[in-house]
Amino acid sequence: MASSPFLPSLAALMLAMSASATAAAAATLDPALPAYVPQAVKVPAAAGYLDRKTGAAMIGGAEHVATVVGQWNALFAASHPGIVLGFEGKGTSSAVPLLMHDKVLFGAMGRAINAIELVPYRKIVGRDALEIRIAHTASTPDGSLATSLAVYVNRANPLTQLTAGQVSQILSVGNPGGDVSRWGQLGLSGEWRERAIHPYGTAAWTGFGDYLQREHFQGRALTPNHEELGNTAAITGRIAQDPAGIGVAALGVRHPQLRQLAIVGADGQPATGTDEEVVSGRYPYGRYVYLYVRRLPGQAVDPLAKEYLRLVLSREGQAIIAAQPGGYLPLTAAQARAELEKLE
């Protein structure tokens, strides 16, 4: 590839921004990720996502990506003089309406677009938004980041592990292998054999609920005795009080009355959601963080969006992800390449 005229101006900023990231990124950043080589790009003058006061190309949506987006914006601006990028975080739920009406270059989301959002989006834009995975979710349930998920039971419960299929049998109805409503069906004996299972979780339309139904339950309805609660704290708090309780909530919750269950894969090996297991895909409840791109029928991806994503999915872009303490996890080179191929 030919050398880029942007590289001299970019080198100093890359060095400064990634110096603190090196130690943190060394253990998790895939060395096969491609280096970013900037290419010239022009911003469409009539783009709706341009802020008319500042001239900035706006990115909006999930506030929890503000730190990494701010660093990506600075890195991109250093290699593309004259292009200004801005960010306004009003929450994941704001991303689709903003993108739908061409108010943002990207809609940043800590979950995938759900069916409720998809219907009006398709009606107005004429085709689905392009979904780009930019990172794996975090393993720290501090409430400010999107997280991978975990299955919890009360500490009094002797169960230590399940398969993802068994979790589906407990939490949803109409499973091909039958549904599970008693602890004895999972191999527990004695007083547990006939004890009813009490499932807890969020509503089907929430981020957790929508993810489970799409990725693990094949759209099946939640079991009728599933108790809907608002968030991880409520779910885990209820299970901590209920010996027969089980539920899915954010990964990493520590509570003396809770046990996180290991999830046994097809290879027979248990996984608990370590960073390596999430990134490699061995852990079934790892999720992603997304940037959604607006596309019109019959048109290519916006050139500014395409070039920005080349940075995000590069070694330098993913190093910014890796450098956040307790934050999101970077993609592998193969995963980043798969996302880049969506832009063509």
C-alpha positions as CSV (number, residue, x, y, z in Angstrom):
1,M,0.0,0.0,0.0
2,A,1.3,3.4,-0.9
3,S,2.4,5.7,1.9
4,S,-0.1,8.2,3.1
5,P,0.4,12.0,3.3
6,F,-1.4,11.9,6.6
7,L,1.0,9.7,8.5
8,P,3.6,12.3,9.6
9,S,0.8,14.4,11.3
10,L,-0.8,11.3,12.8
11,A,2.3,9.6,14.2
12,A,2.8,12.0,17.2
13,L,-0.8,11.8,18.3
14,M,-0.9,8.0,17.9
15,L,2.2,7.7,20.1
16,A,0.8,10.0,22.8
17,M,-2.6,8.5,22.9
18,S,-1.5,4.9,22.8
19,A,1.5,5.1,25.2
20,S,-0.7,4.7,28.2
21,A,-2.6,2.0,26.4
22,T,0.4,-0.2,25.6
23,A,0.6,-2.0,29.0
24,A,-3.1,-2.5,29.3
25,A,-3.5,-3.5,25.7
26,A,-0.5,-5.9,25.5
27,A,-2.3,-8.9,27.0
28,T,-5.5,-8.5,25.0
29,L,-4.9,-6.7,21.7
30,D,-4.5,-9.0,18.7
31,P,-1.2,-8.2,17.0
32,A,-2.7,-9.2,13.7
33,L,-5.0,-6.2,13.7
34,P,-4.2,-4.0,10.7
35,A,-2.4,-0.7,11.2
36,Y,-4.5,2.3,10.3
37,V,-3.3,4.0,7.0
38,P,-5.5,7.1,6.5
39,Q,-7.1,7.8,3.2
40,A,-8.4,11.1,2.0
41,V,-12.2,11.6,2.4
42,K,-14.6,14.4,1.8
43,V,-17.7,15.1,3.9
44,P,-20.9,15.4,1.9
45,A,-21.8,19.1,2.1
46,A,-25.6,18.3,2.4
47,A,-25.2,15.6,5.1
48,G,-27.9,15.9,7.7
49,Y,-25.5,14.8,10.5
50,L,-23.5,18.0,10.2
51,D,-24.0,20.3,13.1
52,R,-24.9,23.6,11.4
53,K,-23.3,25.7,14.2
54,T,-20.0,23.9,14.5
55,G,-19.7,22.0,11.3
56,A,-19.0,18.8,13.2
57,A,-20.1,15.4,12.0
58,M,-22.1,14.2,14.9
59,I,-22.1,10.8,16.6
60,G,-24.9,10.1,19.0
61,G,-26.5,7.4,21.2
62,A,-25.1,5.5,24.1
63,E,-23.3,7.8,26.6
64,H,-21.1,4.9,27.8
65,V,-19.0,5.1,24.7
66,A,-18.1,8.8,25.1
67,T,-14.5,8.2,26.3
68,V,-13.5,5.9,23.4
69,V,-15.4,7.9,20.8
70,G,-13.7,11.1,22.0
71,Q,-10.3,9.5,21.5
72,W,-11.3,8.1,18.1
73,N,-12.5,11.5,17.1
74,A,-9.2,13.2,18.1
75,L,-7.2,10.5,16.3
76,F,-9.3,10.9,13.1
77,A,-9.1,14.7,13.2
78,A,-5.3,14.5,13.5
79,S,-5.1,12.6,10.2
80,H,-7.9,14.5,8.4
81,P,-7.4,18.2,8.9
82,G,-10.6,20.2,8.5
83,I,-12.9,17.4,9.5
84,V,-14.5,17.9,12.9
85,L,-16.4,15.2,14.8
86,G,-18.7,15.6,17.8
87,F,-20.5,13.3,20.2
88,E,-23.7,13.7,22.1
89,G,-24.7,10.9,24.4
90,K,-28.4,10.8,25.2
91,G,-28.6,7.0,25.7
92,T,-28.8,3.9,23.5
93,S,-32.6,4.4,23.0
94,S,-31.8,7.8,21.3
95,A,-29.5,6.2,18.6
96,V,-32.2,4.8,16.3
97,P,-34.4,7.9,16.0
98,L,-31.3,10.1,15.5
99,L,-30.0,7.8,12.8
100,M,-33.4,7.4,11.2
101,H,-33.7,11.1,10.6
102,D,-30.0,11.5,9.5
103,K,-29.1,13.5,12.5
104,V,-25.9,11.4,13.3
105,L,-23.2,9.8,11.3
106,F,-23.4,6.8,13.6
107,G,-25.8,5.6,16.2
108,A,-23.8,4.1,19.1
109,M,-25.6,1.3,21.0
110,G,-24.8,-1.1,23.8
111,R,-27.2,-3.6,22.3
112,A,-28.6,-4.5,18.9
113,I,-31.5,-2.7,17.3
114,N,-34.7,-4.5,18.5
115,A,-37.9,-5.3,16.6
116,I,-39.8,-2.4,18.0
117,E,-37.2,0.1,16.6
118,L,-36.8,-1.8,13.4
119,V,-40.3,-1.3,12.0
120,P,-40.4,2.6,11.9
121,Y,-36.7,2.7,10.8
122,R,-37.4,0.5,7.8
123,K,-40.5,2.6,7.0
124,I,-38.7,5.9,7.0
125,V,-35.2,4.9,5.6
126,G,-36.2,2.1,3.3
127,R,-33.7,-0.4,4.4
128,D,-32.0,-1.7,7.6
129,A,-29.2,0.2,9.2
130,L,-25.7,-1.3,8.8
131,E,-24.7,-3.0,12.0
132,I,-21.0,-2.8,12.9
133,R,-19.6,-4.5,16.0
134,I,-16.9,-2.3,17.5
135,A,-16.0,-4.1,20.8
136,H,-17.1,-6.9,23.2
137,T,-19.0,-5.8,26.2
138,A,-17.4,-5.4,29.7
139,S,-17.3,-7.8,32.6
140,T,-17.7,-5.1,35.3
141,P,-21.3,-4.5,36.4
142,D,-20.8,-0.9,37.5
143,G,-24.0,0.4,35.8
144,S,-22.2,2.7,33.3
145,L,-21.2,0.1,30.7
146,A,-22.9,-2.5,28.6
147,T,-21.9,-5.9,30.0
148,S,-21.8,-9.6,29.1
149,L,-24.4,-11.6,31.0
150,A,-24.3,-14.4,33.6
151,V,-26.7,-16.9,35.2
152,Y,-27.1,-16.7,38.9
153,V,-28.7,-18.9,41.6
154,N,-29.0,-18.6,45.3
155,R,-26.0,-19.8,47.3
156,A,-28.2,-22.5,49.0
157,N,-28.8,-24.1,45.6
158,P,-26.3,-27.0,45.1
159,L,-26.3,-26.5,41.3
160,T,-22.9,-25.3,39.9
161,Q,-23.3,-25.4,36.1
162,L,-25.8,-25.6,33.2
163,T,-25.7,-25.6,29.4
164,A,-27.1,-22.7,27.5
165,G,-29.8,-25.1,26.2
166,Q,-30.9,-25.8,29.8
167,V,-31.0,-22.1,30.6
168,S,-33.4,-21.7,27.6
169,Q,-35.5,-24.6,28.9
170,I,-35.8,-22.9,32.2
171,L,-36.5,-19.3,31.0
172,S,-38.6,-19.9,27.9
173,V,-41.4,-22.1,26.7
174,G,-41.7,-24.4,23.6
175,N,-38.2,-25.7,23.7
176,P,-37.6,-28.6,21.2
177,G,-36.2,-30.8,24.1
178,G,-39.0,-29.8,26.5
179,D,-39.2,-27.1,29.1
180,V,-37.9,-27.3,32.7
181,S,-39.8,-26.2,35.7
182,R,-38.5,-28.3,38.6
183,W,-34.9,-28.5,40.0
184,G,-35.0,-32.3,39.8
185,Q,-35.1,-32.1,36.0
186,L,-31.6,-30.7,36.2
187,G,-30.3,-33.5,38.3
188,L,-30.9,-32.2,41.9
189,S,-32.2,-34.7,44.4
190,G,-33.6,-34.8,47.9
191,E,-35.6,-31.8,48.9
192,W,-34.7,-30.1,45.6
193,R,-36.2,-32.8,43.4
194,E,-39.8,-31.4,43.3
195,R,-39.0,-27.8,44.2
196,A,-40.4,-25.4,41.6
197,I,-37.9,-23.2,39.8
198,H,-38.5,-19.4,40.2
199,P,-37.1,-17.6,37.1
200,Y,-36.2,-13.8,37.3
201,G,-35.1,-11.4,34.6
202,T,-36.0,-8.3,32.7
203,A,-38.9,-7.9,30.3
204,A,-38.6,-9.3,26.8
205,W,-38.3,-5.9,25.1
206,T,-35.3,-4.8,27.2
207,G,-31.7,-5.1,26.2
208,F,-31.1,-8.3,28.2
209,G,-34.5,-9.8,27.3
210,D,-34.3,-9.0,23.5
211,Y,-30.7,-10.4,23.4
212,L,-31.8,-13.7,25.0
213,Q,-34.8,-14.1,22.8
214,R,-32.9,-13.4,19.6
215,E,-29.7,-15.2,20.3
216,H,-30.7,-18.0,22.6
217,F,-34.4,-18.6,22.7
218,Q,-35.1,-18.4,18.9
219,G,-38.0,-16.0,19.7
220,R,-39.8,-18.2,22.1
221,A,-41.9,-16.5,24.8
222,L,-40.6,-16.3,28.4
223,T,-42.0,-18.9,30.8
224,P,-45.3,-17.7,32.4
225,N,-43.9,-17.6,36.0
226,H,-40.9,-15.5,34.9
227,E,-40.8,-12.5,37.2
228,E,-39.9,-9.3,35.4
229,L,-37.6,-6.9,37.3
230,G,-36.0,-3.6,36.2
231,N,-32.2,-4.2,36.3
232,T,-29.3,-6.3,37.5
233,A,-29.5,-5.1,41.1
234,A,-33.2,-6.0,41.4
235,I,-32.7,-9.4,39.7
236,T,-29.7,-10.4,41.8
237,G,-31.2,-9.0,45.0
238,R,-34.3,-11.1,44.5
239,I,-32.4,-14.3,43.8
240,A,-30.3,-13.6,46.9
241,Q,-33.5,-13.8,48.9
242,D,-35.0,-16.8,47.1
243,P,-33.3,-20.2,47.4
244,A,-35.3,-21.5,44.4
245,G,-34.5,-18.4,42.3
246,I,-32.5,-18.3,39.0
247,G,-32.0,-15.5,36.5
248,V,-29.8,-13.8,33.9
249,A,-28.2,-10.5,34.8
250,A,-24.9,-8.6,34.2
251,L,-21.7,-10.6,34.5
252,G,-19.5,-10.0,37.5
253,V,-21.9,-9.5,40.3
254,R,-20.4,-10.4,43.7
255,H,-22.8,-11.2,46.5
256,P,-22.4,-13.6,49.5
257,Q,-25.8,-15.1,48.8
258,L,-25.3,-15.7,45.1
259,R,-23.5,-18.2,42.9
260,Q,-22.7,-17.6,39.3
261,L,-23.2,-20.8,37.3
262,A,-20.6,-22.0,34.8
263,I,-22.0,-22.6,31.3
264,V,-20.9,-25.9,29.7
265,G,-20.2,-25.7,26.0
266,A,-20.6,-28.3,23.3
267,D,-17.0,-29.5,24.0
268,G,-18.0,-30.3,27.6
269,Q,-15.9,-27.5,29.1
270,P,-17.3,-25.0,31.5
271,A,-16.9,-21.2,30.9
272,T,-17.5,-18.4,33.4
273,G,-17.1,-15.3,31.2
274,T,-13.4,-14.6,31.5
275,D,-12.2,-12.0,29.0
276,E,-10.6,-14.7,26.9
277,E,-13.8,-16.7,26.8
278,V,-15.9,-13.7,25.8
279,V,-13.5,-12.6,23.1
280,S,-13.0,-16.1,21.6
281,G,-16.8,-16.8,21.7
282,R,-16.4,-19.8,24.1
283,Y,-18.7,-18.0,26.5
284,P,-22.2,-17.9,25.1
285,Y,-23.5,-14.8,26.9
286,G,-20.8,-12.3,25.7
287,R,-22.4,-9.4,23.8
288,Y,-21.2,-6.5,21.6
289,V,-21.1,-2.8,21.4
290,Y,-22.2,-1.3,18.1
291,L,-22.0,1.6,15.7
292,Y,-25.0,1.7,13.3
293,V,-24.7,3.4,10.0
294,R,-27.5,4.9,7.9
295,R,-27.8,3.6,4.4
296,L,-30.2,4.5,1.7
297,P,-31.6,2.0,-0.8
298,G,-29.2,1.5,-3.7
299,Q,-26.5,3.7,-2.2
300,A,-23.0,2.8,-0.9
301,V,-21.9,3.5,2.7
302,D,-21.2,7.1,3.4
303,P,-17.5,7.7,2.6
304,L,-16.8,9.5,6.0
305,A,-18.5,6.6,7.9
306,K,-16.4,4.1,6.0
307,E,-13.1,5.8,6.7
308,Y,-13.9,6.4,10.3
309,L,-14.7,2.7,10.8
310,R,-11.4,1.8,9.2
311,L,-9.8,3.6,12.1
312,V,-12.1,2.1,14.7
313,L,-11.4,-1.4,13.4
314,S,-7.6,-0.9,13.1
315,R,-4.9,-1.8,15.6
316,E,-4.8,1.9,16.8
317,G,-8.6,2.0,17.2
318,Q,-8.9,-1.2,19.1
319,A,-5.9,-0.2,21.3
320,I,-8.1,2.6,22.6
321,I,-10.7,0.1,23.5
322,A,-8.2,-2.2,25.2
323,A,-6.8,0.7,27.3
324,Q,-9.9,1.5,29.2
325,P,-9.5,0.0,32.8
326,G,-12.4,-2.4,33.4
327,G,-13.9,-1.4,30.1
328,Y,-14.9,-3.0,26.8
329,L,-12.8,-5.7,25.2
330,P,-11.2,-5.3,21.7
331,L,-12.1,-7.4,18.7
332,T,-9.7,-10.0,17.3
333,A,-8.2,-9.4,13.8
334,A,-10.6,-11.9,12.3
335,Q,-13.6,-10.2,14.0
336,A,-12.5,-6.8,12.8
337,R,-12.0,-8.1,9.3
338,A,-15.5,-9.5,9.2
339,E,-16.9,-6.1,10.2
340,L,-14.8,-4.3,7.6
341,E,-16.1,-6.6,4.9
342,K,-19.6,-5.2,5.6
343,L,-18.5,-1.8,4.3
344,E,-17.8,-3.0,0.8
